[in-house]
């Protein structure tokens, strides 16, 4: 870890399956004979008695992601648990196939704000939803999108915000959209009424 300047190492079994992780905190705790902090404390992982091997030092189970885990989700996991890298596993076999680091994820958010804004205005709002871009005010600052405007239905507003949140480089969305009709309440009332009447709710067209 010192040689390659990394904060943690996955521990694997003979079949290359991730069974735990050894972190800087694990090693420091062993040296200082102090309570373990960081990942182990958050996960409640077990601690070996002597800590003379990786298996005794490791936190288990380890937090992992797969190759198809969204970058945003991986970033949130790292932030939430205060860790700097995550083992990447094959979901079918649990075998280790790589490591994703904070620097890897931060590269996703190096996209210019104006480029993100143009995609939202023209590819999402205009082309994707068929709405007039002139009816919206969209600003982007350090990957955080703020959108204002009015749409016909609340369900459209929700779908629009979800689509914006999936744009590459978007960190978060500040939703200031308004709507003329709350069709989500009508849909809920329709389904509830159908259930109370003892019949399945009709699929909305």
Secondary structure, DSSP 4 states (H G I P E B T S, - for coil): -TTTT-SEEEEE-TTSBEEEEEEHHHHHHHHHT----THHHHHT----SS--SHHHH-BSSPPEEETTS-HHHHHHHHHHHT-SEEEEE-TTT-BEEEEEEHHHHHGGGGS-HHHHHHIIIIIIIIIIT---GGGEEEEEETTEEEEEEEEEEHHHHHHHHHHHHTSTT--EEEEEEEEEE-HHHHHHHHHHHHHHTTSPPPPP-
